[in-house]
């Protein structure tokens, strides 16, 4: 009887791509998916280690799965937490049968110890959704003061364009979401004398109906890249801004300031008025003053970004920020977070309300749920539609209501065929 596996994924879209490839590896080893962790012979947890909250969630998940797994099964911990802490994590988590970073051999399937592998270049198994993440590079060459990723994911390694395009074609989906730690620098490490993201975006757009890009460093958002994104028909700009105070950004070892960011956003909106913007901001970075916070509030009010995430600063071992003085008290961080989130919730709701009465095309992700170009999968709001619309179809709908970040829509031609 075939052995079974359960795969639990935590963290960002890049981790989801890794999990897809891990699943493909286990399927090739002869395992089959289990209906629940309690039914699995092998339980794998793909962890996140970006900030303290993510690390705690990873550990809590491992412990919870240890409680629910059946006797005789194997519990394997992999992903960023295993990459970063290795033996230390294995000692602290005796519940796990193995703690392994990617590329480390471990017995999973029926053929003994699986060989070391590079997830970036493993083949991708089929996906069930009409969209998919595609990772185009691993690692990062930047030295942002708060980020430990380069210390355990290493320097940037870009895939060859032909490999990326072959994966896109094999997936046979209607939307591809390109991801990487530093997406806009794709190809810089390949010694070709130019960055290769723009031609890659255009090539992917020739193969699928929607191309979406996640995580763009603002200094790398060139006019050429803006044009390429707009030309795909998905003018969705996910900008990694982190803050807007120039002194604080320099302390973060980051480029830019609020004035530059606002000017760039205005330029893009002049080119494409329907452009959608997402960003994330760190609150409570060491040295953040009340003036810095007020600058961020003013920026959020003026920029009118469609989607925003706000996260409390987490001191990561081994990073530049971990040794900085002028720590912000946790209670003050929570106050600032609440103020920013309340402001952004209002801005997002107002933007969604303005869409009532308009028409748009939605991709049906699952019964009753679709997305237009304005919503990235899994992180933004959704468009609620009749459950009879076929999954994977693209349907023209009219927005009839807004419920906070989510929309409610009806097909423009209920009797017509979806594409």
KOLPA-776498 format. One record per residue (C-alpha): residue number from 1; residue in one letter; x negated, y, z negated. Coordinates in Angstrom, 3 decimals, always signed. Example, Ala and Ser with C-alpha at 12.3 -4.5 7.8 and 13.67 -1.06 7.14 Angstrom:
BEGIN
<pt 1,'a',<-12.300,-4.500,-7.800>> <pt 2,'s',<-13.670,-1.060,-7.140>> 
//
This chain:
BEGIN
<pt 1,'x',<+0.000,+0.000,+0.000>> <pt 2,'x',<-1.477,+3.431,+0.930>> <pt 3,'x',<-2.786,+5.566,-1.906>> <pt 4,'x',<-1.032,+8.895,-2.412>> <pt 5,'x',<-2.124,+12.458,-3.196>> <pt 6,'x',<-0.708,+15.679,-4.582>> <pt 7,'x',<-2.413,+18.984,-3.749>> <pt 8,'x',<-1.769,+22.096,-5.869>> <pt 9,'x',<-2.972,+25.411,-4.416>> <pt 10,'x',<-3.595,+28.615,-6.343>> <pt 11,'x',<-4.827,+32.018,-5.248>> <pt 12,'x',<-5.022,+33.782,-1.923>> <pt 13,'x',<-4.189,+32.816,+1.679>> <pt 14,'x',<-7.815,+31.806,+2.247>> <pt 15,'x',<-7.344,+29.121,-0.388>> <pt 16,'x',<-4.228,+27.901,+1.420>> <pt 17,'x',<-6.286,+27.357,+4.574>> <pt 18,'x',<-8.829,+25.384,+2.546>> <pt 19,'x',<-6.025,+23.275,+1.092>> <pt 20,'x',<-4.619,+22.553,+4.529>> <pt 21,'x',<-8.006,+21.223,+5.569>> <pt 22,'x',<-8.394,+19.241,+2.344>> <pt 23,'x',<-5.014,+17.665,+3.046>> <pt 24,'x',<-6.175,+16.787,+6.547>> <pt 25,'x',<-9.292,+15.165,+5.128>> <pt 26,'x',<-7.293,+13.068,+2.678>> <pt 27,'x',<-4.855,+12.020,+5.391>> <pt 28,'x',<-7.829,+10.924,+7.504>> <pt 29,'x',<-9.098,+8.937,+4.501>> <pt 30,'x',<-5.850,+6.975,+4.504>> <pt 31,'x',<-3.937,+8.752,+1.733>> <pt 32,'x',<-0.319,+9.856,+2.112>> <pt 33,'x',<+1.457,+12.787,+0.399>> <pt 34,'x',<+3.237,+12.009,-2.869>> <pt 35,'x',<+6.706,+13.408,-3.683>> <pt 36,'x',<+5.435,+14.740,-7.025>> <pt 37,'x',<+2.223,+14.851,-9.083>> <pt 38,'x',<+3.624,+12.127,-11.318>> <pt 39,'x',<+3.769,+9.791,-8.298>> <pt 40,'x',<+0.263,+10.523,-6.960>> <pt 41,'x',<-2.845,+8.372,-7.181>> <pt 42,'x',<-4.970,+11.491,-6.690>> <pt 43,'x',<-4.056,+14.969,-7.957>> <pt 44,'x',<-6.180,+17.801,-6.534>> <pt 45,'x',<-6.095,+21.383,-7.846>> <pt 46,'x',<-7.535,+24.035,-5.524>> <pt 47,'x',<-8.311,+26.789,-8.023>> <pt 48,'x',<-8.763,+30.564,-7.939>> <pt 49,'x',<-11.432,+32.464,-9.890>> <pt 50,'x',<-11.045,+36.022,-8.643>> <pt 51,'x',<-10.028,+37.590,-11.986>> <pt 52,'x',<-9.478,+36.393,-15.554>> <pt 53,'x',<-5.719,+36.023,-15.069>> <pt 54,'x',<-6.279,+33.782,-12.035>> <pt 55,'x',<-8.834,+31.677,-13.897>> <pt 56,'x',<-6.452,+31.181,-16.798>> <pt 57,'x',<-3.647,+30.206,-14.432>> <pt 58,'x',<-5.967,+27.662,-12.812>> <pt 59,'x',<-6.899,+26.110,-16.155>> <pt 60,'x',<-3.279,+26.078,-17.333>> <pt 61,'x',<-2.262,+24.351,-14.107>> <pt 62,'x',<-4.931,+21.679,-14.534>> <pt 63,'x',<-3.790,+21.003,-18.091>> <pt 64,'x',<-0.127,+20.886,-17.072>> <pt 65,'x',<-0.847,+18.417,-14.276>> <pt 66,'x',<-2.899,+16.303,-16.649>> <pt 67,'x',<+0.199,+16.039,-18.847>> <pt 68,'x',<+2.446,+14.998,-15.945>> <pt 69,'x',<+0.183,+12.717,-13.906>> <pt 70,'x',<+0.616,+9.008,-14.262>> <pt 71,'x',<-1.853,+6.726,-16.016>> <pt 72,'x',<-4.679,+5.570,-13.767>> <pt 73,'x',<-4.521,+8.514,-11.367>> <pt 74,'x',<-7.493,+10.801,-10.670>> <pt 75,'x',<-7.408,+14.526,-11.384>> <pt 76,'x',<-9.862,+16.492,-9.229>> <pt 77,'x',<-10.563,+20.202,-9.650>> <pt 78,'x',<-12.025,+22.073,-6.696>> <pt 79,'x',<-11.923,+25.567,-5.185>> <pt 80,'x',<-13.348,+28.842,-6.426>> <pt 81,'x',<-13.339,+27.986,-10.138>> <pt 82,'x',<-15.291,+24.803,-9.462>> <pt 83,'x',<-17.629,+26.614,-7.062>> <pt 84,'x',<-18.365,+29.341,-9.591>> <pt 85,'x',<-18.677,+27.420,-12.855>> <pt 86,'x',<-19.468,+23.828,-11.841>> <pt 87,'x',<-20.956,+21.824,-14.723>> <pt 88,'x',<-19.774,+24.382,-17.276>> <pt 89,'x',<-16.188,+23.871,-16.140>> <pt 90,'x',<-16.556,+20.090,-16.125>> <pt 91,'x',<-17.730,+20.188,-19.742>> <pt 92,'x',<-14.877,+22.490,-20.752>> <pt 93,'x',<-12.238,+20.400,-18.919>> <pt 94,'x',<-12.697,+16.755,-19.936>> <pt 95,'x',<-9.148,+16.183,-18.665>> <pt 96,'x',<-10.481,+16.367,-15.091>> <pt 97,'x',<-12.001,+13.238,-13.578>> <pt 98,'x',<-14.120,+15.361,-11.244>> <pt 99,'x',<-14.993,+19.044,-10.849>> <pt 100,'x',<-16.425,+19.584,-7.388>> <pt 101,'x',<-17.214,+22.543,-5.199>> <pt 102,'x',<-16.601,+22.360,-1.477>> <pt 103,'x',<-19.356,+20.438,+0.239>> <pt 104,'x',<-19.942,+18.081,-2.713>> <pt 105,'x',<-19.251,+14.387,-2.054>> <pt 106,'x',<-16.470,+12.887,-4.187>> <pt 107,'x',<-14.529,+9.643,-4.002>> <pt 108,'x',<-11.000,+10.559,-2.893>> <pt 109,'x',<-9.742,+8.058,-0.380>> <pt 110,'x',<-10.109,+4.394,+0.366>> <pt 111,'x',<-13.516,+4.618,+2.033>> <pt 112,'x',<-15.587,+5.409,-1.034>> <pt 113,'x',<-17.382,+8.714,-1.465>> <pt 114,'x',<-16.336,+11.186,+1.187>> <pt 115,'x',<-19.279,+12.922,+2.894>> <pt 116,'x',<-20.124,+16.523,+2.104>> <pt 117,'x',<-18.144,+18.809,+4.376>> <pt 118,'x',<-17.850,+22.439,+5.361>> <pt 119,'x',<-14.189,+23.438,+5.111>> <pt 120,'x',<-14.691,+26.363,+7.463>> <pt 121,'x',<-15.321,+23.983,+10.357>> <pt 122,'x',<-13.067,+21.067,+9.486>> <pt 123,'x',<-10.172,+20.385,+11.883>> <pt 124,'x',<-6.789,+21.718,+10.836>> <pt 125,'x',<-3.859,+19.330,+10.390>> <pt 126,'x',<-0.441,+20.279,+11.822>> <pt 127,'x',<+1.674,+22.745,+9.852>> <pt 128,'x',<+5.404,+22.591,+9.243>> <pt 129,'x',<+6.095,+26.341,+9.198>> <pt 130,'x',<+6.340,+28.456,+12.377>> <pt 131,'x',<+3.356,+30.527,+11.197>> <pt 132,'x',<-0.104,+29.751,+9.837>> <pt 133,'x',<-3.126,+31.365,+8.236>> <pt 134,'x',<-6.353,+30.987,+10.208>> <pt 135,'x',<-9.619,+31.671,+8.403>> <pt 136,'x',<-12.189,+33.200,+10.746>> <pt 137,'x',<-15.097,+33.615,+8.307>> <pt 138,'x',<-16.265,+32.573,+4.866>> <pt 139,'x',<-18.227,+34.588,+2.306>> <pt 140,'x',<-19.002,+38.297,+2.113>> <pt 141,'x',<-22.050,+40.546,+2.519>> <pt 142,'x',<-20.691,+43.452,+0.493>> <pt 143,'x',<-21.664,+44.305,-3.083>> <pt 144,'x',<-18.468,+45.764,-4.522>> <pt 145,'x',<-19.027,+46.405,-8.204>> <pt 146,'x',<-16.028,+44.381,-9.415>> <pt 147,'x',<-16.217,+41.319,-7.152>> <pt 148,'x',<-18.004,+38.035,-7.853>> <pt 149,'x',<-16.993,+36.303,-4.610>> <pt 150,'x',<-20.394,+36.684,-2.852>> <pt 151,'x',<-22.059,+34.964,-5.813>> <pt 152,'x',<-20.237,+31.679,-5.238>> <pt 153,'x',<-18.930,+31.903,-1.657>> <pt 154,'x',<-22.235,+33.196,-0.292>> <pt 155,'x',<-22.939,+35.598,+2.568>> <pt 156,'x',<-20.554,+35.959,+5.468>> <pt 157,'x',<-20.446,+33.095,+7.961>> <pt 158,'x',<-18.260,+33.751,+10.984>> <pt 159,'x',<-16.778,+30.999,+13.112>> <pt 160,'x',<-17.352,+31.001,+16.830>> <pt 161,'x',<-14.440,+32.561,+18.741>> <pt 162,'x',<-13.934,+29.376,+20.750>> <pt 163,'x',<-13.470,+27.367,+17.537>> <pt 164,'x',<-10.921,+29.848,+16.188>> <pt 165,'x',<-8.971,+29.862,+19.449>> <pt 166,'x',<-8.980,+26.072,+19.634>> <pt 167,'x',<-7.449,+25.943,+16.149>> <pt 168,'x',<-4.832,+28.537,+17.107>> <pt 169,'x',<-3.821,+26.537,+20.168>> <pt 170,'x',<-3.671,+23.274,+18.239>> <pt 171,'x',<-1.453,+24.757,+15.518>> <pt 172,'x',<+1.307,+25.568,+18.033>> <pt 173,'x',<+2.946,+28.277,+15.895>> <pt 174,'x',<+4.613,+31.581,+16.745>> <pt 175,'x',<+2.637,+33.716,+14.281>> <pt 176,'x',<-1.021,+33.547,+13.272>> <pt 177,'x',<-2.349,+35.436,+10.266>> <pt 178,'x',<-6.107,+35.984,+10.513>> <pt 179,'x',<-7.859,+36.030,+7.129>> <pt 180,'x',<-11.383,+36.359,+5.733>> <pt 181,'x',<-13.067,+37.966,+2.742>> <pt 182,'x',<-14.216,+40.817,+5.036>> <pt 183,'x',<-12.154,+40.362,+8.170>> <pt 184,'x',<-13.162,+43.556,+10.003>> <pt 185,'x',<-16.831,+42.489,+9.843>> <pt 186,'x',<-16.108,+39.240,+11.672>> <pt 187,'x',<-19.031,+38.377,+13.963>> <pt 188,'x',<-21.533,+40.784,+12.432>> <pt 189,'x',<-23.578,+37.856,+11.107>> <pt 190,'x',<-23.833,+36.105,+14.489>> <pt 191,'x',<-26.582,+38.303,+15.910>> <pt 192,'x',<-24.693,+39.278,+19.050>> <pt 193,'x',<-25.198,+43.002,+18.560>> <pt 194,'x',<-21.494,+43.791,+18.143>> <pt 195,'x',<-18.552,+42.927,+15.989>> <pt 196,'x',<-16.191,+40.488,+17.599>> <pt 197,'x',<-12.877,+41.017,+15.872>> <pt 198,'x',<-11.274,+43.164,+18.575>> <pt 199,'x',<-11.811,+40.664,+21.410>> <pt 200,'x',<-10.753,+37.859,+19.070>> <pt 201,'x',<-7.507,+39.645,+18.167>> <pt 202,'x',<-6.732,+40.212,+21.836>> <pt 203,'x',<-7.495,+36.578,+22.688>> <pt 204,'x',<-5.278,+35.263,+19.885>> <pt 205,'x',<-2.501,+37.623,+21.005>> <pt 206,'x',<-2.573,+35.948,+24.411>> <pt 207,'x',<-1.796,+32.612,+22.736>> <pt 208,'x',<+0.843,+33.447,+20.112>> <pt 209,'x',<+3.693,+35.928,+19.842>> <pt 210,'x',<+2.498,+37.531,+16.622>> <pt 211,'x',<-0.994,+38.224,+15.294>> <pt 212,'x',<-1.355,+39.656,+11.799>> <pt 213,'x',<-4.561,+40.721,+10.052>> <pt 214,'x',<-5.071,+40.621,+6.286>> <pt 215,'x',<-7.754,+42.447,+4.295>> <pt 216,'x',<-9.380,+45.209,+6.333>> <pt 217,'x',<-12.178,+47.241,+4.733>> <pt 218,'x',<-11.255,+50.875,+5.496>> <pt 219,'x',<-14.698,+51.927,+6.767>> <pt 220,'x',<-14.455,+49.249,+9.471>> <pt 221,'x',<-11.050,+50.320,+10.797>> <pt 222,'x',<-12.279,+51.760,+14.086>> <pt 223,'x',<-10.124,+53.407,+16.741>> <pt 224,'x',<-10.689,+50.362,+18.928>> <pt 225,'x',<-9.433,+48.020,+16.218>> <pt 226,'x',<-6.395,+50.205,+15.529>> <pt 227,'x',<-5.509,+50.119,+19.228>> <pt 228,'x',<-5.939,+46.352,+19.372>> <pt 229,'x',<-3.640,+45.850,+16.362>> <pt 230,'x',<-0.960,+48.163,+17.765>> <pt 231,'x',<-1.157,+46.450,+21.147>> <pt 232,'x',<-0.291,+43.077,+19.599>> <pt 233,'x',<+3.178,+44.370,+18.712>> <pt 234,'x',<+2.520,+43.795,+15.005>> <pt 235,'x',<+1.334,+47.213,+13.745>> <pt 236,'x',<+0.718,+45.927,+10.232>> <pt 237,'x',<-2.311,+47.383,+8.432>> <pt 238,'x',<-3.496,+45.682,+5.253>> <pt 239,'x',<-6.178,+48.073,+3.968>> <pt 240,'x',<-8.437,+47.181,+1.051>> <pt 241,'x',<-8.570,+50.624,-0.615>> <pt 242,'x',<-8.930,+49.721,-4.343>> <pt 243,'x',<-8.758,+53.376,-5.508>> <pt 244,'x',<-8.761,+56.935,-4.153>> <pt 245,'x',<-10.962,+58.856,-6.602>> <pt 246,'x',<-14.274,+59.468,-4.865>> <pt 247,'x',<-16.408,+59.317,-8.067>> <pt 248,'x',<-14.694,+56.126,-9.196>> <pt 249,'x',<-15.021,+54.505,-5.762>> <pt 250,'x',<-18.753,+55.218,-5.822>> <pt 251,'x',<-18.874,+53.551,-9.230>> <pt 252,'x',<-17.118,+50.612,-7.589>> <pt 253,'x',<-19.802,+50.706,-4.880>> <pt 254,'x',<-17.097,+51.381,-2.337>> <pt 255,'x',<-16.656,+53.776,+0.590>> <pt 256,'x',<-14.064,+56.485,+1.052>> <pt 257,'x',<-11.680,+58.699,-0.900>> <pt 258,'x',<-8.007,+59.604,-0.893>> <pt 259,'x',<-8.340,+62.410,+1.635>> <pt 260,'x',<-10.052,+60.149,+4.167>> <pt 261,'x',<-7.522,+57.412,+3.617>> <pt 262,'x',<-4.573,+59.766,+4.071>> <pt 263,'x',<-6.076,+61.170,+7.271>> <pt 264,'x',<-6.590,+57.683,+8.703>> <pt 265,'x',<-3.048,+56.624,+7.837>> <pt 266,'x',<-1.666,+59.788,+9.435>> <pt 267,'x',<-3.666,+59.135,+12.606>> <pt 268,'x',<-2.295,+55.593,+12.862>> <pt 269,'x',<+1.265,+56.792,+12.294>> <pt 270,'x',<+0.806,+59.369,+15.055>> <pt 271,'x',<-0.183,+56.530,+17.407>> <pt 272,'x',<+2.537,+54.156,+16.178>> <pt 273,'x',<+5.290,+55.695,+14.009>> <pt 274,'x',<+6.585,+52.233,+13.091>> <pt 275,'x',<+3.226,+51.176,+11.593>> <pt 276,'x',<+3.454,+49.338,+8.263>> <pt 277,'x',<+0.840,+49.659,+5.518>> <pt 278,'x',<-0.139,+47.477,+2.582>> <pt 279,'x',<-2.911,+47.976,+0.043>> <pt 280,'x',<-4.124,+46.942,-3.409>> <pt 281,'x',<-5.521,+49.093,-6.191>> <pt 282,'x',<-7.551,+48.335,-9.309>> <pt 283,'x',<-6.341,+50.091,-12.450>> <pt 284,'x',<-8.605,+50.638,-15.453>> <pt 285,'x',<-12.002,+50.269,-13.800>> <pt 286,'x',<-14.682,+51.428,-16.296>> <pt 287,'x',<-14.817,+55.196,-16.301>> <pt 288,'x',<-11.339,+55.721,-14.822>> <pt 289,'x',<-10.164,+59.040,-16.239>> <pt 290,'x',<-6.701,+60.494,-16.525>> <pt 291,'x',<-7.619,+62.727,-13.596>> <pt 292,'x',<-8.543,+59.659,-11.528>> <pt 293,'x',<-5.202,+58.086,-12.406>> <pt 294,'x',<-3.338,+61.254,-11.446>> <pt 295,'x',<-5.143,+61.255,-8.093>> <pt 296,'x',<-3.981,+57.702,-7.473>> <pt 297,'x',<-0.399,+58.576,-8.404>> <pt 298,'x',<-0.467,+61.557,-6.040>> <pt 299,'x',<-1.913,+59.401,-3.259>> <pt 300,'x',<+0.754,+56.725,-3.669>> <pt 301,'x',<+3.466,+59.389,-3.542>> <pt 302,'x',<+1.997,+61.037,-0.449>> <pt 303,'x',<+0.873,+57.973,+1.493>> <pt 304,'x',<+4.266,+56.236,+1.278>> <pt 305,'x',<+2.752,+52.812,+1.806>> <pt 306,'x',<+5.290,+50.096,+2.483>> <pt 307,'x',<+3.722,+47.553,+0.155>> <pt 308,'x',<+1.303,+47.927,-2.758>> <pt 309,'x',<-0.241,+45.723,-5.397>> <pt 310,'x',<-1.717,+47.108,-8.624>> <pt 311,'x',<-4.039,+44.987,-10.737>> <pt 312,'x',<-5.728,+45.486,-14.081>> <pt 313,'x',<-9.517,+45.570,-13.941>> <pt 314,'x',<-11.134,+42.294,-14.930>> <pt 315,'x',<-14.800,+42.291,-15.992>> <pt 316,'x',<-16.354,+39.480,-13.966>> <pt 317,'x',<-19.521,+37.860,-15.260>> <pt 318,'x',<-22.551,+38.728,-13.153>> <pt 319,'x',<-21.001,+41.726,-11.401>> <pt 320,'x',<-22.252,+45.303,-11.555>> <pt 321,'x',<-19.047,+46.451,-13.266>> <pt 322,'x',<-19.416,+43.961,-16.113>> <pt 323,'x',<-22.229,+46.053,-17.558>> <pt 324,'x',<-20.638,+49.479,-17.174>> <pt 325,'x',<-19.691,+51.684,-20.092>> <pt 326,'x',<-16.528,+53.759,-20.605>> <pt 327,'x',<-14.122,+50.825,-20.727>> <pt 328,'x',<-10.450,+51.787,-20.477>> <pt 329,'x',<-8.318,+50.525,-23.398>> <pt 330,'x',<-5.988,+47.660,-22.381>> <pt 331,'x',<-2.900,+49.471,-23.675>> <pt 332,'x',<-3.714,+52.475,-21.482>> <pt 333,'x',<-4.258,+50.208,-18.475>> <pt 334,'x',<-0.793,+48.718,-19.000>> <pt 335,'x',<+0.751,+52.199,-19.181>> <pt 336,'x',<-0.932,+53.209,-15.943>> <pt 337,'x',<+0.100,+49.981,-14.228>> <pt 338,'x',<+3.722,+50.460,-15.243>> <pt 339,'x',<+3.736,+54.043,-13.974>> <pt 340,'x',<+2.263,+53.085,-10.608>> <pt 341,'x',<+4.495,+50.065,-10.114>> <pt 342,'x',<+7.632,+52.044,-10.905>> <pt 343,'x',<+6.624,+54.685,-8.364>> <pt 344,'x',<+5.804,+52.144,-5.651>> <pt 345,'x',<+8.985,+50.141,-6.261>> <pt 346,'x',<+10.975,+53.293,-5.549>> <pt 347,'x',<+8.970,+54.067,-2.395>> <pt 348,'x',<+9.347,+50.513,-1.086>> <pt 349,'x',<+13.075,+50.461,-1.825>> <pt 350,'x',<+13.590,+53.798,-0.057>> <pt 351,'x',<+11.700,+52.545,+2.994>> <pt 352,'x',<+13.833,+49.409,+3.097>> <pt 353,'x',<+17.054,+51.411,+2.681>> <pt 354,'x',<+16.126,+53.500,+5.739>> <pt 355,'x',<+16.158,+50.336,+7.852>> <pt 356,'x',<+19.876,+49.707,+7.254>> <pt 357,'x',<+21.693,+49.943,+10.578>> <pt 358,'x',<+18.593,+49.334,+12.694>> <pt 359,'x',<+17.813,+46.338,+14.881>> <pt 360,'x',<+14.702,+44.199,+14.710>> <pt 361,'x',<+13.414,+40.778,+15.708>> <pt 362,'x',<+12.886,+38.229,+12.965>> <pt 363,'x',<+11.022,+34.946,+12.955>> <pt 364,'x',<+13.014,+32.358,+11.008>> <pt 365,'x',<+10.565,+30.840,+8.509>> <pt 366,'x',<+13.028,+28.559,+6.736>> <pt 367,'x',<+16.811,+28.240,+6.543>> <pt 368,'x',<+18.298,+31.618,+5.678>> <pt 369,'x',<+14.962,+33.476,+5.539>> <pt 370,'x',<+13.185,+35.414,+8.259>> <pt 371,'x',<+10.521,+38.097,+8.675>> <pt 372,'x',<+10.017,+40.973,+11.064>> <pt 373,'x',<+6.622,+42.435,+11.925>> <pt 374,'x',<+6.945,+44.488,+8.722>> <pt 375,'x',<+6.625,+41.530,+6.353>> <pt 376,'x',<+3.581,+39.341,+5.891>> <pt 377,'x',<+4.403,+35.799,+4.778>> <pt 378,'x',<+4.405,+35.000,+1.062>> <pt 379,'x',<+3.379,+38.470,-0.179>> <pt 380,'x',<+6.010,+40.937,+1.094>> <pt 381,'x',<+9.802,+41.053,+1.062>> <pt 382,'x',<+11.905,+38.932,+3.399>> <pt 383,'x',<+14.925,+39.300,+5.671>> <pt 384,'x',<+17.866,+37.174,+4.529>> <pt 385,'x',<+19.834,+35.801,+7.490>> <pt 386,'x',<+22.565,+33.184,+8.050>> <pt 387,'x',<+21.311,+29.719,+7.220>> <pt 388,'x',<+22.490,+28.390,+10.588>> <pt 389,'x',<+19.724,+30.142,+12.553>> <pt 390,'x',<+17.135,+27.577,+13.725>> <pt 391,'x',<+13.805,+27.555,+11.910>> <pt 392,'x',<+11.050,+28.716,+14.259>> <pt 393,'x',<+13.345,+30.803,+16.424>> <pt 394,'x',<+13.005,+34.545,+17.005>> <pt 395,'x',<+16.342,+36.317,+16.671>> <pt 396,'x',<+17.417,+39.926,+17.166>> <pt 397,'x',<+19.294,+41.050,+14.064>> <pt 398,'x',<+20.943,+44.144,+12.642>> <pt 399,'x',<+19.982,+45.146,+9.101>> <pt 400,'x',<+23.166,+45.489,+7.041>> <pt 401,'x',<+21.857,+45.839,+3.485>> <pt 402,'x',<+18.728,+46.187,+1.356>> <pt 403,'x',<+18.119,+44.540,-2.006>> <pt 404,'x',<+14.955,+46.148,-3.346>> <pt 405,'x',<+12.129,+44.757,-1.206>> <pt 406,'x',<+14.389,+42.346,+0.684>> <pt 407,'x',<+16.777,+42.968,+3.566>> <pt 408,'x',<+20.044,+41.354,+4.642>> <pt 409,'x',<+20.701,+40.980,+8.369>> <pt 410,'x',<+23.178,+39.566,+10.871>> <pt 411,'x',<+22.434,+38.296,+14.385>> <pt 412,'x',<+23.263,+40.897,+17.020>> <pt 413,'x',<+24.688,+38.144,+19.214>> <pt 414,'x',<+25.930,+35.371,+16.880>> <pt 415,'x',<+26.942,+33.212,+19.812>> <pt 416,'x',<+23.772,+33.724,+21.801>> <pt 417,'x',<+20.797,+31.410,+21.910>> <pt 418,'x',<+17.773,+32.202,+19.793>> <pt 419,'x',<+14.439,+32.273,+21.547>> 
//
